[in-house]
Amino acid sequence: MSKQTLQREFQNVPTGAPLTCSSTSTPLNRDERTSVASRVLSCNNPEVGQRKQVSGLKVTVPVLSINGSPLMPCSLTKARHLLERRKAKIINLNPFAIRLTFE
């Protein structure tokens, strides 16, 4: 296409306009800085603090009842939920095991 054909097709488009941000909202056009400028991270590794994904392996956690008898093991996710809701307590870290606090 020639330049004249394009100008005829796009008649309302200014030809000498400088490129600017397309949004007029100021929060969207703010400087791209870190959200907390004064905080320095001790480690720049993005994987630090993230849960490890175990692919293909079914990791189980031994579970004991309130009186100490062994029950069926549960998944790591189920154990985490029980601990967050205070329905279980950690009794051993190596190997990781929990004890239920309810019947």
C-alpha positions as CSV (number, residue, x, y, z in Angstrom):
1,M,0.0,0.0,0.0
2,S,1.2,3.5,-0.7
3,K,1.4,6.3,1.9
4,Q,-1.6,8.1,0.2
5,T,-3.8,5.0,0.5
6,L,-2.9,4.6,4.2
7,Q,-3.6,8.3,4.9
8,R,-7.0,8.1,3.2
9,E,-7.9,4.9,5.1
10,F,-6.9,6.4,8.5
11,Q,-8.1,10.0,8.1
12,N,-8.6,10.7,11.8
13,V,-5.1,9.5,12.9
14,P,-2.6,12.4,13.4
15,T,0.6,11.8,11.5
16,G,3.1,13.7,13.7
17,A,1.8,12.8,17.2
18,P,4.4,11.7,19.8
19,L,4.0,8.3,21.4
20,T,2.6,8.6,24.9
21,C,1.0,6.2,27.4
22,S,-2.4,5.2,26.3
23,S,-4.0,5.3,29.8
24,T,-5.0,8.6,31.4
25,S,-5.2,7.0,34.9
26,T,-2.3,8.2,37.0
27,P,-1.9,4.9,39.1
28,L,-1.4,3.0,35.8
29,N,1.3,5.5,34.6
30,R,3.3,5.7,37.8
31,D,7.0,5.0,37.9
32,E,8.0,1.4,37.8
33,R,9.7,1.2,41.2
34,T,9.6,-1.5,43.9
35,S,6.5,-1.2,46.1
36,V,8.7,-0.9,49.2
37,A,11.8,1.1,48.4
38,S,13.5,1.0,51.8
39,R,13.2,-2.8,52.2
40,V,16.3,-4.8,51.1
41,L,15.8,-8.5,50.5
42,S,18.4,-10.8,52.0
43,C,18.2,-13.1,49.0
44,N,17.3,-12.4,45.4
45,N,16.3,-15.9,44.6
46,P,12.6,-15.9,43.6
47,E,12.2,-19.5,44.7
48,V,13.0,-18.7,48.4
49,G,9.9,-19.0,50.5
50,Q,7.8,-20.9,48.0
51,R,6.4,-24.4,48.7
52,K,8.2,-27.1,46.8
53,Q,6.2,-28.8,44.1
54,V,6.5,-32.5,44.3
55,S,5.5,-33.8,40.9
56,G,4.5,-37.4,40.5
57,L,5.1,-38.4,44.1
58,K,2.4,-38.9,46.6
59,V,4.0,-37.6,49.9
60,T,2.1,-38.7,53.0
61,V,2.2,-37.6,56.6
62,P,1.8,-40.1,59.4
63,V,-1.2,-39.3,61.6
64,L,-1.8,-40.3,65.2
65,S,-5.1,-40.1,67.0
66,I,-5.7,-38.1,70.2
67,N,-4.7,-41.1,72.3
68,G,-1.6,-41.9,70.2
69,S,-2.8,-44.8,68.1
70,P,-1.8,-44.7,64.4
71,L,-4.4,-43.7,61.8
72,M,-4.3,-43.6,58.0
73,P,-1.6,-41.2,56.7
74,C,-2.8,-38.0,55.0
75,S,-1.4,-35.7,52.3
76,L,0.8,-32.7,53.0
77,T,-2.1,-30.4,52.0
78,K,-4.5,-32.0,54.4
79,A,-1.9,-31.9,57.2
80,R,-1.3,-28.2,56.6
81,H,-5.1,-27.5,56.7
82,L,-5.4,-29.4,60.0
83,L,-2.5,-27.5,61.5
84,E,-3.9,-24.1,60.4
85,R,-7.3,-24.9,61.9
86,R,-5.6,-26.1,65.1
87,K,-7.1,-29.6,64.7
88,A,-3.7,-31.2,64.9
89,K,-0.3,-30.6,66.4
90,I,3.2,-31.5,65.2
91,I,4.7,-34.3,67.2
92,N,7.8,-35.0,65.2
93,L,9.7,-33.0,62.5
94,N,11.9,-35.8,61.2
95,P,10.0,-37.8,60.0
96,F,7.2,-35.2,60.0
97,A,4.2,-36.5,61.9
98,I,1.0,-35.0,63.4
99,R,-1.4,-35.8,66.2
100,L,-5.0,-34.9,66.0
101,T,-6.5,-32.8,68.8
102,F,-10.1,-34.0,68.3
103,E,-11.8,-37.4,68.5
